[in-house]
Amino acid sequence: MPRVCLTASQREAAKKADQAKALADGLMVHKALTRSTFQDMAEQLNVDVKILRKAIKGEQVYVPLEKALNILLMAGVVEMKKERRSGNVQ
């Protein structure tokens, strides 16, 4: 049965919970596909193992933007698009 979110704060909390679950699922899929350990993944991402485990549990973690982007890329939540550059620089 779908969740019903009546207030803005409920919608925001549901959105954050969905994002955390998508991140955790993506990290677990990556872990299974590469047959790596949490320690290996943390070393690849250059983060502490505790931060990675909190992210997989769905807890809120605070990391620098570059590390957050690397975590999202590893989880497959976001993809980097090639930037199109035109010759017209103003």
N, C-alpha and C positions, 0 to 999 in steps of 0.2 A: 504494500500500500504506500502510495507516495506521501512525502512529508508535506505538511501544510504550514507555511510560514506567513503569519499575518502581519507582523511588524517588520520594520526595516532592520532592526537589530537581529531578529530571527533569520531574516533572509541573508544578512551579512554573515552570521554564524554558520548557516548552512552552506554558504558559498565557500567559506574558509575550510570547513570540514570536508567538502567535496574535493577541493584543491589538495588538501593534505592527503586524502585517500588516493587520489590519482598519482601524486608524487610517490607515496609509499608503494603502491602497486607497480609503478614503473621501475623503481629501484629493485624491488624483489624480482621482477622479470629479468632485469639486467643481471642480477646476481645469479639467477638460475641459468640463463643462457651462457654466461661466461664462466660458470662454475667457479666463481671467485668467493672469497670470504669478505666479511665486513672490513677486516683489516686491509685487504688488498684494495677494496673500493675506496676506503678512506685515504690510502696512500696515493691512489690515482687522482683523487679530487683535492688532495692536500688539505684535508680537514681532519679533525679529531674523530675517533671512532664513536665517541659518545654523541657527537652532533649527528652523525649518520644514523645511529640507532634511534635517536629521538625523532628524526625525520621519518624513519620507517614506521615508528610507533604512531605517527600522526601528530606528534607534539609540535608546538611552535618553536622554531629555532631561529636564532639571529646570526647570520654570517655576512661577510662582506659581499657586495653585489657580484663581483667576479666569481667567487666561489659558489654563490647561489645559482648563477647562470650555468656553471659547470655541472652542478647537481641536477638541474632541470634538463640539461642536454643528455646526461647519462641516463636519466629516468625516461627519456623520450617524450617528455611533456611538451617541450618546445623544440623547434628546429631552427637552425640558423639559415637565413636566406642569403644568397649571394647578393651583395650590394651592386646595383647597377650604377655605373658612373658614366656621366655624359662628358663630352669634351668641353662643354660650356661651363667654365668656372667663372663666377662673378665675384 
